[in-house]
Amino acid sequence: MGQYTPPLRDMQFVLHELLNVEEEFKAMPAHAEIDAATVDQVLEEAGKFCAGVIFPLNQSGDEEGCTYKGDGVVTAPKGFKEAYKQYVEAGWPALSADPNYGGQGLPELVNNVFMEMINSANQAWGMYPGLSHGAYAALRAHGTPELQKLYLPKLVSGEWTGTMCLTEAHCGTDLGLLRTKAEPQADGSYHITGSKIFISAGEHDMSDNIVHLVLARLPDAPAGTKGISLFIVPKFLPTAEGKPGARNTVKCGSIEHKMGIHGNATCVINLDSAKGWLVGEPNRGLPAMFVMMNGARLGVGLQGLGLTEIAYQNSLAYAKDRLQMRSLSGPKAKDKPADPIIVHPDVRRLLLTQKAYVEGGRAFSYWTGLQIDRELSHPDEKVRKDAEDLVALLTPIIKAFLTDNGFECTNLGLQVLGGHGYVKEWGMEQYVRDARINMIYEGTNGIQALDLLGRKVLSDMGAKLMKFGKLVSQFAKSQADKPEMAEFIGPLAALGDQVTKLTAEIGQKAMKNPEEVGAASTPYLRVVGHLVFAYFWARMARIALDKQAEGDFYKAKLTTARFYYAKLLPETEFHLRAARAGAAPLMEMDVSMF
């Protein structure tokens, strides 16, 4: 089954030494009383839940999967419902929710750290509460006071869970093609009719009610995305007392048989004049749903990060124990018939790649979580606006870069185990299968790349990108006269300049041929993703240099930073050339010639 130990020491390093969250929270009235000790205590208890309750269900849940029993009835794997009950009774769903609805009011950042641990321990299980938090956020932002009063306390407590129902069989990302209809009723409700597919956690037996957020069209809606509205459609219609009442006509028609995440029910959801209520304004459903979608994209990035961590932990443990051949420079374990495989350079490459990507991703994603808290809670309007812009810019990078890296790293973890990694009993092949979906859902990584380059960078002439670039240049200038940082600051500053030049080149080309954006977007995202990682690794290297005399933790951090700069950052040279190669190599071949 493998093992999982919450990486609390590294989490504390990022939170307290890199981000100094206690001081950051003091600037936010809603979180001013939250100190480092409180954060650490919460996360220690969260780690116990993840390691002790849901991690033991990961492999068994994968093997059993969900069961469709007909007539809309779906059961989760053995133990999932009981684990969810413990999760609810301990108050975990309320961690970062609004106290006005029964929440504990902790920062979003703290919840994000918890979600990383959940995803390491059991991604399929974690998708049930993860989607509920997104439904809560969308309703809190756009629901009427009546809907908020009725649904938010139940979502916050975890008594009810949530879903997002977007995709239809004929349309995935292109939501302008959706056909689900909403007919207004005399009582102010709507009858929703249509069918949705690929709905994660769409039906199960873990909670008392399921709250579906559904995109549909009103009768007079304009064509395309401008004619989409958002509706709340509960599985059971709430009574006046807020209890689950009559069964609504929204049901699961079947569940998908998938490559991975077997423990999560991915459903076909059929709506047959199901009763629903409008969320937000008519024909303005996408802005409302994007609250949930953007939260989900950040959540998927944390899924990639969580799987990178668990793959690294287990492949590291194996590499220290597995005996195979002798070191090229002579025996290291002279009392044994062979050396542990961790002595071999290429095995170390596999391990250090995972370590560099997980620790860099942790710094990046936690910093972004802090920006979300600034956006939501900081009293200074300019700070809120800058944080909002940075989160918008970095969301597609978190989603795509962290999940691309996660899939690569789970494969590298499997490779460390060799043949043992390929068989089920060791658990590594499950991480590869589970990681693969993260590159696809909530907008494929190709879509994220288009979003980054087209919408987040070129659409505002690089204004958001320049805000992040300013952080990079300020740090580089602050370290420019420090010789011990030269190995980091030189490449970081050079890459920042290259990103600026590449962005301008693509923008100029795109004015003549819009296909240039699509051709360059994926390598462009990899380049900017590495710029972000290089920035955080340089900042962590600075801390490690100052503290390396304090022990091996800081020495290892510094060594990993050097590995990242030497062995992984050079990937940008390839992607810079690929991005500059333009659209012609992709588009000049006629379709008939394929």
C-alpha positions as CSV (number, residue, x, y, z in Angstrom):
1,M,0.0,0.0,0.0
2,G,2.9,2.3,0.4
3,Q,3.2,5.2,3.0
4,Y,2.2,8.8,3.5
5,T,3.7,11.2,6.0
6,P,2.5,14.8,5.8
7,P,5.5,17.0,4.9
8,L,4.9,19.4,7.8
9,R,8.5,20.6,8.0
10,D,8.6,21.8,4.5
11,M,5.1,23.2,4.7
12,Q,6.2,25.2,7.8
13,F,9.3,26.4,5.9
14,V,7.1,27.8,3.1
15,L,4.5,29.3,5.3
16,H,6.7,30.8,8.0
17,E,10.2,31.3,6.5
18,L,9.4,32.1,2.9
19,L,5.9,33.7,3.2
20,N,6.0,34.9,6.8
21,V,2.2,34.4,7.0
22,E,1.8,35.5,10.6
23,E,2.8,39.0,9.6
24,E,0.8,38.9,6.4
25,F,-2.3,37.9,8.3
26,K,-1.9,40.8,10.7
27,A,-2.5,43.1,7.8
28,M,-5.9,41.5,7.2
29,P,-8.5,42.3,9.9
30,A,-10.4,39.1,9.4
31,H,-7.2,37.0,10.1
32,A,-5.2,39.3,12.3
33,E,-5.5,37.1,15.4
34,I,-4.2,34.0,13.6
35,D,-0.6,33.2,14.6
36,A,2.0,30.7,13.3
37,A,1.3,28.3,16.2
38,T,-2.4,28.1,15.4
39,V,-1.7,27.4,11.7
40,D,0.8,24.6,12.7
41,Q,-1.7,23.1,15.1
42,V,-4.5,23.0,12.6
43,L,-2.2,21.5,9.9
44,E,-0.8,18.9,12.3
45,E,-4.4,17.6,13.0
46,A,-5.2,17.8,9.3
47,G,-2.2,15.6,8.6
48,K,-3.3,13.0,11.1
49,F,-6.7,12.8,9.4
50,C,-5.2,12.4,6.0
51,A,-2.6,9.9,6.9
52,G,-4.7,7.9,9.4
53,V,-8.2,8.0,7.9
54,I,-8.3,8.5,4.1
55,F,-4.9,7.3,3.0
56,P,-5.6,3.7,4.0
57,L,-8.7,3.9,1.8
58,N,-6.9,5.0,-1.3
59,Q,-5.8,1.7,-2.8
60,S,-8.9,-0.2,-1.7
61,G,-11.1,2.5,-3.1
62,D,-9.3,2.3,-6.4
63,E,-9.7,-1.4,-6.6
64,E,-13.4,-1.4,-5.6
65,G,-14.5,1.7,-7.3
66,C,-18.0,3.2,-7.2
67,T,-21.0,1.1,-7.9
68,Y,-24.1,2.2,-10.0
69,K,-27.1,0.2,-8.7
70,G,-29.6,1.5,-11.2
71,D,-32.4,4.2,-10.8
72,G,-29.8,6.8,-10.0
73,V,-28.3,5.1,-7.0
74,V,-24.5,5.2,-6.6
75,T,-22.5,4.0,-3.7
76,A,-18.9,5.0,-2.9
77,P,-16.2,2.5,-2.0
78,K,-16.2,0.8,1.4
79,G,-15.0,3.2,4.1
80,F,-15.5,6.4,2.1
81,K,-18.8,7.3,3.7
82,E,-17.5,6.7,7.2
83,A,-14.4,8.8,6.5
84,Y,-16.6,11.6,5.3
85,K,-18.6,11.4,8.4
86,Q,-15.4,11.9,10.5
87,Y,-14.4,14.8,8.3
88,V,-17.8,16.5,8.9
89,E,-17.9,15.8,12.6
90,A,-14.4,17.3,13.0
91,G,-15.5,20.5,11.3
92,W,-13.1,20.3,8.4
93,P,-15.5,21.5,5.7
94,A,-15.9,24.8,7.6
95,L,-12.2,25.5,7.9
96,S,-12.0,28.6,5.7
97,A,-15.7,29.3,5.2
98,D,-17.5,32.5,6.3
99,P,-18.5,32.5,10.0
100,N,-21.8,34.0,9.0
101,Y,-22.7,30.6,7.6
102,G,-21.1,28.5,10.3
103,G,-17.6,28.6,9.0
104,Q,-14.4,28.9,11.1
105,G,-13.1,31.9,9.0
106,L,-9.5,30.7,8.6
107,P,-7.5,31.9,5.6
108,E,-8.0,30.2,2.2
109,L,-4.2,29.5,2.3
110,V,-4.7,27.2,5.3
111,N,-7.5,25.3,3.5
112,N,-5.2,25.0,0.4
113,V,-2.5,23.4,2.5
114,F,-5.0,20.9,3.9
115,M,-6.2,20.1,0.3
116,E,-2.6,19.3,-0.7
117,M,-2.5,16.7,2.0
118,I,-5.9,15.3,1.1
119,N,-4.8,14.9,-2.5
120,S,-1.6,13.1,-1.5
121,A,-3.6,10.8,0.7
122,N,-6.6,10.1,-1.5
123,Q,-7.4,12.3,-4.5
124,A,-10.6,10.4,-5.4
125,W,-12.0,10.9,-1.9
126,G,-10.9,14.5,-1.8
127,M,-12.9,15.4,-4.9
128,Y,-16.2,15.1,-2.9
129,P,-15.4,17.9,-0.4
130,G,-13.3,19.8,-2.9
131,L,-16.2,20.4,-5.3
132,S,-18.4,21.4,-2.4
133,H,-16.1,24.3,-1.4
134,G,-16.3,25.6,-5.0
135,A,-20.1,25.5,-4.9
136,Y,-20.0,27.4,-1.6
137,A,-17.8,30.0,-3.2
138,A,-20.0,30.5,-6.2
139,L,-23.2,30.8,-4.2
140,R,-21.6,33.1,-1.7
141,A,-20.5,35.4,-4.5
142,H,-23.7,35.3,-6.7
143,G,-26.6,33.7,-4.8
144,T,-29.6,35.6,-3.7
145,P,-29.9,36.1,0.1
146,E,-32.6,33.5,0.2
147,L,-30.5,30.9,-1.6
148,Q,-27.5,31.7,0.6
149,K,-29.5,31.3,3.8
150,L,-30.9,28.0,2.6
151,Y,-27.8,26.3,1.1
152,L,-24.6,27.9,2.4
153,P,-24.9,26.6,6.0
154,K,-25.4,23.1,4.7
155,L,-22.4,23.3,2.3
156,V,-20.3,24.8,5.0
157,S,-21.1,22.1,7.6
158,G,-20.6,19.4,5.0
159,E,-24.0,17.9,5.5
160,W,-24.7,18.6,1.8
161,T,-22.1,18.3,-1.0
162,G,-21.9,20.2,-4.3
163,T,-21.1,19.7,-8.0
164,M,-20.6,21.7,-11.1
165,C,-22.6,20.6,-14.2
166,L,-21.1,22.1,-17.3
167,T,-20.1,19.5,-19.9
168,E,-22.5,17.9,-22.4
169,A,-21.9,15.0,-24.8
170,H,-21.4,17.3,-27.8
171,C,-19.6,20.1,-26.0
172,G,-16.8,20.3,-23.5
173,T,-14.8,23.5,-23.3
174,D,-16.9,25.2,-25.9
175,L,-19.8,25.9,-23.6
176,G,-21.5,28.2,-26.1
177,L,-22.8,25.0,-27.7
178,L,-24.7,23.7,-24.7
179,R,-28.3,22.7,-25.1
180,T,-29.7,22.2,-21.6
181,K,-32.9,24.3,-21.3
182,A,-34.4,26.3,-18.4
183,E,-38.1,27.1,-18.5
184,P,-39.4,29.8,-16.0
185,Q,-42.2,28.9,-13.7
186,A,-44.9,31.1,-12.0
187,D,-43.3,30.6,-8.6
188,G,-40.0,32.0,-9.6
189,S,-38.3,28.7,-10.1
190,Y,-37.2,27.0,-13.4
191,H,-37.6,23.6,-14.9
192,I,-34.2,22.4,-16.1
193,T,-34.1,19.8,-18.9
194,G,-31.0,18.3,-20.4
195,S,-28.1,15.9,-19.9
196,K,-24.6,16.5,-18.5
197,I,-21.6,14.2,-18.6
198,F,-18.3,13.8,-16.7
199,I,-19.8,15.2,-13.5
200,S,-17.4,14.4,-10.7
201,A,-19.1,13.4,-7.4
202,G,-22.4,13.7,-9.3
203,E,-24.1,11.0,-7.2
204,H,-23.1,9.1,-4.1
205,D,-24.2,8.0,-0.7
206,M,-21.9,10.1,1.4
207,S,-24.1,13.2,2.2
208,D,-27.7,13.9,2.9
209,N,-28.2,16.0,-0.3
210,I,-26.3,17.0,-3.4
211,V,-26.4,20.6,-4.7
212,H,-25.8,20.8,-8.5
213,L,-24.8,24.0,-10.1
214,V,-26.0,23.7,-13.6
215,L,-25.5,25.8,-16.8
216,A,-28.5,26.1,-19.0
217,R,-30.3,28.4,-21.5
218,L,-33.4,30.5,-21.0
219,P,-36.0,30.4,-23.8
220,D,-35.1,33.8,-25.1
221,A,-31.3,33.4,-24.6
222,P,-28.9,34.7,-27.3
223,A,-26.7,32.1,-29.0
224,G,-23.2,31.3,-27.7
225,T,-21.7,32.0,-24.3
226,K,-23.7,35.2,-23.9
227,G,-26.9,33.2,-23.5
228,I,-25.9,30.9,-20.6
229,S,-27.4,31.1,-17.2
230,L,-26.5,29.4,-13.9
231,F,-29.0,27.5,-11.8
232,I,-28.9,25.6,-8.5
233,V,-30.6,22.2,-8.7
234,P,-30.7,20.1,-5.5
235,K,-31.1,16.4,-5.5
236,F,-33.7,16.7,-2.8
237,L,-35.8,19.9,-2.6
238,P,-35.2,21.6,0.7
239,T,-38.1,22.0,3.1
240,A,-38.9,25.2,4.9
241,E,-36.8,24.0,7.8
242,G,-33.9,23.3,5.5
243,K,-34.2,19.5,5.5
244,P,-34.0,17.3,2.4
245,G,-37.5,17.0,1.1
246,A,-39.1,15.6,-2.0
247,R,-36.8,13.9,-4.6
248,N,-36.1,16.3,-7.5
249,T,-36.1,15.0,-11.1
250,V,-32.3,15.1,-11.4
251,K,-30.7,11.7,-11.5
252,C,-27.5,9.8,-12.4
253,G,-28.1,7.8,-15.5
254,S,-24.7,5.9,-15.3
255,I,-21.2,6.3,-14.1
256,E,-18.0,6.3,-16.2
257,H,-15.5,3.4,-16.1
258,K,-12.3,5.4,-16.0
259,M,-8.5,5.0,-16.2
260,G,-8.1,6.4,-12.7
261,I,-9.8,8.1,-9.8
262,H,-12.0,5.0,-9.5
263,G,-13.2,6.0,-6.0
264,N,-14.9,9.1,-7.3
265,A,-18.2,8.8,-9.1
266,T,-18.0,10.4,-12.5
267,C,-21.6,10.6,-13.6
268,V,-24.0,11.2,-16.5
269,I,-26.6,13.5,-14.9
270,N,-30.0,13.7,-16.5
271,L,-32.4,16.5,-15.7
272,D,-36.1,16.0,-16.6
273,S,-37.9,19.2,-15.8
274,A,-35.8,19.3,-12.6
275,K,-36.7,22.2,-10.3
276,G,-34.0,24.8,-10.1
277,W,-33.4,28.5,-9.1
278,L,-31.4,31.1,-10.9
279,V,-28.0,32.1,-9.5
280,G,-26.8,35.5,-10.5
281,E,-28.3,37.4,-13.5
282,P,-30.0,35.9,-16.5
283,N,-27.6,35.1,-19.4
284,R,-24.7,35.9,-17.1
285,G,-24.1,32.4,-15.9
286,L,-20.4,32.1,-16.9
287,P,-19.1,34.9,-14.7
288,A,-20.9,33.3,-11.8
289,M,-19.7,29.8,-12.7
290,F,-16.1,31.0,-13.2
291,V,-15.9,31.6,-9.4
292,M,-16.3,27.8,-9.0
293,M,-14.3,27.0,-12.2
294,N,-11.3,29.1,-11.2
295,G,-11.3,27.7,-7.7
296,A,-11.5,24.2,-9.3
297,R,-8.5,25.0,-11.5
298,L,-6.4,25.9,-8.4
299,G,-7.7,22.8,-6.7
300,V,-6.6,20.6,-9.7
301,G,-3.2,22.2,-9.5
302,L,-3.1,21.1,-5.8
303,Q,-4.1,17.6,-7.0
304,G,-1.0,17.5,-9.2
305,L,1.1,18.8,-6.3
306,G,-0.3,16.2,-3.9
307,L,0.4,13.3,-6.2
308,T,3.9,14.5,-6.9
309,E,4.5,14.5,-3.1
310,I,3.1,11.0,-2.5
311,A,5.0,9.6,-5.6
312,Y,8.2,11.2,-4.3
313,Q,7.8,9.8,-0.8
314,N,7.3,6.3,-1.9
315,S,9.9,6.2,-4.6
316,L,12.5,7.7,-2.2
317,A,11.7,5.0,0.4
318,Y,12.1,2.3,-2.2
319,A,15.4,3.8,-3.5
320,K,16.9,3.8,-0.1
321,D,16.0,0.1,0.5
322,R,16.3,-1.6,-2.9
323,L,19.7,-3.2,-3.5
324,Q,20.9,-3.3,-7.1
325,M,24.5,-3.2,-8.4
326,R,27.4,-1.3,-7.0
327,S,28.1,2.4,-7.2
328,L,30.2,3.4,-10.2
329,S,32.8,5.0,-7.8
330,G,33.0,1.9,-5.6
331,P,30.9,0.0,-3.0
332,K,29.0,2.2,-0.6
333,A,27.2,-0.4,1.4
334,K,30.1,-2.7,2.0
335,D,28.2,-4.9,4.4
336,K,25.6,-5.7,1.8
337,P,25.7,-7.7,-1.5
338,A,24.8,-4.6,-3.5
339,D,24.3,-0.9,-2.9
340,P,20.9,0.8,-2.5
341,I,19.8,2.2,-5.9
342,I,19.8,5.8,-4.5
343,V,23.6,5.8,-5.0
344,H,23.2,5.7,-8.8
345,P,23.2,9.1,-10.6
346,D,20.2,8.5,-12.8
347,V,18.1,7.3,-9.9
348,R,19.0,10.5,-8.1
349,R,17.9,12.4,-11.3
350,L,14.5,10.7,-11.0
351,L,14.2,11.6,-7.3
352,L,15.6,15.1,-7.4
353,T,13.2,16.0,-10.3
354,Q,10.3,15.0,-8.1
355,K,11.7,16.9,-5.1
356,A,12.4,20.0,-7.0
357,Y,9.0,20.1,-8.6
358,V,7.1,19.3,-5.4
359,E,8.9,21.9,-3.3
360,G,8.8,24.5,-6.0
361,G,5.1,23.8,-6.6
362,R,4.4,24.1,-2.9
363,A,6.1,27.5,-2.7
364,F,4.2,28.7,-5.8
365,S,0.8,27.4,-4.8
366,Y,1.0,28.6,-1.2
367,W,2.1,32.0,-2.3
368,T,-0.9,32.1,-4.7
369,G,-3.2,31.1,-1.8
370,L,-1.8,34.0,0.1
371,Q,-2.7,36.3,-2.8
372,I,-6.3,35.0,-2.7
373,D,-6.5,36.0,1.0
374,R,-5.1,39.4,0.2
375,E,-7.7,39.8,-2.6
376,L,-10.5,38.8,-0.3
377,S,-9.4,40.3,3.0
378,H,-6.8,43.1,2.7
379,P,-8.1,46.6,3.6
380,D,-6.0,48.4,0.9
381,E,-7.7,48.5,-2.4
382,K,-4.5,48.6,-4.4
383,V,-3.2,45.5,-2.6
384,R,-6.5,43.7,-3.4
385,K,-6.4,44.7,-7.0
386,D,-2.7,43.6,-7.5
387,A,-3.5,40.3,-5.8
388,E,-6.5,39.8,-8.0
389,D,-4.5,40.4,-11.1
390,L,-1.7,38.0,-10.0
391,V,-4.2,35.3,-9.1
392,A,-5.8,35.7,-12.6
393,L,-2.4,35.5,-14.3
394,L,-1.1,32.5,-12.4
395,T,-4.3,30.3,-12.2
396,P,-3.7,28.7,-15.6
397,I,0.0,28.2,-14.7
398,I,-0.9,26.5,-11.4
399,K,-3.4,24.2,-13.2
400,A,-1.3,23.3,-16.2
401,F,2.3,23.5,-15.0
402,L,1.7,21.6,-11.7
403,T,-0.4,18.9,-13.3
404,D,2.1,18.4,-16.2
405,N,4.8,18.1,-13.6
406,G,2.7,15.9,-11.5
407,F,2.1,13.4,-14.3
408,E,5.8,13.5,-15.2
409,C,6.8,12.9,-11.5
410,T,4.4,10.0,-10.9
411,N,5.9,8.4,-13.9
412,L,9.4,9.0,-12.6
413,G,8.3,7.6,-9.2
414,L,7.1,4.4,-11.0
415,Q,10.4,4.2,-12.9
416,V,12.3,4.2,-9.6
417,L,10.4,1.1,-8.6
418,G,10.9,-0.5,-12.0
419,G,8.8,-3.6,-12.5
420,H,7.5,-3.3,-8.9
421,G,6.1,0.1,-9.9
422,Y,4.1,-1.4,-12.8
423,V,2.2,-3.9,-10.6
424,K,-0.8,-2.9,-8.4
425,E,0.4,-4.1,-5.0
426,W,3.0,-1.3,-4.6
427,G,0.4,1.4,-5.4
428,M,2.6,3.5,-7.7
429,E,0.8,2.7,-10.9
430,Q,-2.4,4.1,-9.4
431,Y,-0.7,7.5,-8.9
432,V,0.1,7.6,-12.6
433,R,-3.4,6.8,-13.6
434,D,-4.9,9.2,-11.1
435,A,-2.5,12.0,-12.2
436,R,-3.5,11.7,-15.9
437,I,-7.0,13.2,-15.5
438,N,-5.6,16.4,-13.9
439,M,-4.2,17.5,-17.2
440,I,-7.6,17.1,-18.8
441,Y,-10.5,18.3,-16.7
442,E,-11.4,21.9,-15.7
443,G,-10.1,22.9,-19.1
444,T,-7.3,20.9,-20.7
445,N,-3.8,22.1,-20.3
446,G,-3.8,23.3,-23.9
447,I,-6.8,25.5,-23.0
448,Q,-5.0,26.8,-20.0
449,A,-2.1,27.8,-22.2
450,L,-4.4,29.7,-24.5
451,D,-6.0,31.4,-21.5
452,L,-2.6,32.4,-20.2
453,L,-1.2,33.8,-23.4
454,G,-4.4,35.1,-25.1
455,R,-6.6,36.3,-22.2
456,K,-4.2,37.0,-19.3
457,V,-1.1,38.4,-21.1
458,L,-1.9,39.7,-24.6
459,S,-5.4,41.1,-23.9
460,D,-4.1,43.7,-21.5
461,M,-0.8,44.3,-23.2
462,G,1.1,42.4,-20.6
463,A,0.0,44.5,-17.6
464,K,-0.6,41.5,-15.3
465,L,2.6,39.8,-16.5
466,M,4.5,43.0,-15.7
467,K,3.2,42.9,-12.1
468,F,4.8,39.5,-11.6
469,G,7.9,40.6,-13.6
470,K,8.3,43.5,-11.2
471,L,8.5,41.0,-8.2
472,V,11.2,39.1,-10.1
473,S,13.2,42.2,-11.0
474,Q,13.0,43.6,-7.5
475,F,14.3,40.4,-6.0
476,A,17.0,40.1,-8.6
477,K,18.2,43.7,-7.9
478,S,18.2,43.1,-4.2
479,Q,20.6,40.2,-4.6
480,A,22.7,41.4,-7.5
481,D,25.6,42.4,-5.3
482,K,25.8,39.1,-3.4
483,P,28.3,36.7,-5.0
484,E,26.8,33.7,-3.3
485,M,23.5,34.3,-5.2
486,A,25.0,34.7,-8.7
487,E,24.3,31.2,-9.8
488,F,20.6,31.9,-9.3
489,I,20.1,35.6,-10.0
490,G,21.9,35.5,-13.4
491,P,19.7,32.8,-14.9
492,L,16.6,34.3,-13.3
493,A,17.1,37.8,-14.6
494,A,18.0,36.4,-18.1
495,L,14.9,34.3,-18.2
496,G,12.8,37.3,-17.2
497,D,14.2,39.3,-20.1
498,Q,13.6,36.4,-22.5
499,V,9.9,36.2,-21.4
500,T,9.5,39.9,-22.0
501,K,11.0,39.6,-25.5
502,L,9.1,36.5,-26.4
503,T,5.8,38.0,-25.3
504,A,6.4,41.1,-27.5
505,E,7.4,38.9,-30.5
506,I,4.3,36.7,-30.3
507,G,2.1,39.8,-29.8
508,Q,3.5,41.3,-33.0
509,K,3.0,38.1,-35.0
510,A,-0.5,37.6,-33.7
511,M,-1.6,41.0,-35.1
512,K,-1.0,39.5,-38.6
513,N,-2.0,35.9,-37.9
514,P,-4.1,34.9,-34.8
515,E,-3.0,31.3,-35.2
516,E,0.4,32.4,-33.8
517,V,-1.1,32.5,-30.3
518,G,-2.4,28.9,-30.5
519,A,0.9,27.7,-31.9
520,A,3.1,29.3,-29.2
521,S,0.8,29.0,-26.2
522,T,1.9,25.6,-24.8
523,P,5.6,26.2,-24.9
524,Y,5.0,29.7,-23.7
525,L,3.2,28.4,-20.6
526,R,6.2,26.1,-19.9
527,V,8.6,29.0,-20.1
528,V,6.6,31.2,-17.8
529,G,6.0,28.3,-15.4
530,H,9.7,27.9,-15.1
531,L,10.2,31.7,-14.6
532,V,7.8,31.4,-11.6
533,F,9.6,28.3,-10.2
534,A,13.0,29.9,-10.7
535,Y,11.8,33.0,-8.8
536,F,10.6,30.9,-5.8
537,W,13.6,28.6,-5.9
538,A,15.9,31.7,-5.8
539,R,14.1,33.0,-2.8
540,M,14.3,29.7,-1.1
541,A,18.0,29.4,-1.9
542,R,18.5,32.8,-0.2
543,I,16.9,31.5,3.0
544,A,18.9,28.2,2.8
545,L,22.2,30.0,2.3
546,D,21.5,32.1,5.4
547,K,20.6,29.1,7.5
548,Q,22.6,26.2,6.1
549,A,24.7,26.0,9.3
550,E,21.5,25.1,11.2
551,G,21.2,21.6,9.7
552,D,20.6,19.3,6.8
553,F,17.1,20.6,6.0
554,Y,18.6,23.9,4.7
555,K,21.5,22.1,3.0
556,A,19.1,19.9,1.2
557,K,17.0,22.9,0.2
558,L,20.1,24.6,-1.3
559,T,21.2,21.5,-3.1
560,T,17.7,21.0,-4.6
561,A,17.7,24.7,-5.7
562,R,21.0,24.1,-7.5
563,F,19.7,20.9,-9.1
564,Y,16.6,22.8,-10.4
565,Y,18.7,25.5,-11.9
566,A,21.2,23.1,-13.4
567,K,19.0,20.3,-14.7
568,L,15.4,21.5,-15.1
569,L,15.5,25.2,-15.9
570,P,17.4,24.5,-19.1
571,E,14.1,23.1,-20.5
572,T,13.2,26.7,-21.2
573,E,15.8,26.9,-24.1
574,F,13.8,24.2,-26.0
575,H,10.5,25.8,-25.3
576,L,11.7,29.3,-26.3
577,R,12.8,28.0,-29.6
578,A,9.6,26.0,-30.1
579,A,7.4,29.1,-29.2
580,R,9.4,31.2,-31.8
581,A,9.0,28.5,-34.5
582,G,5.6,30.0,-35.2
583,A,2.4,28.6,-36.7
584,A,3.6,27.5,-40.1
585,P,5.1,24.1,-39.1
586,L,1.7,23.3,-37.6
587,M,-0.8,24.8,-40.0
588,E,0.7,24.6,-43.5
589,M,-0.3,21.0,-44.0
590,D,-3.8,20.7,-45.5
591,V,-6.2,18.6,-43.5
592,S,-6.6,16.1,-46.4
593,M,-2.8,15.4,-46.1
594,F,-3.0,14.0,-42.6
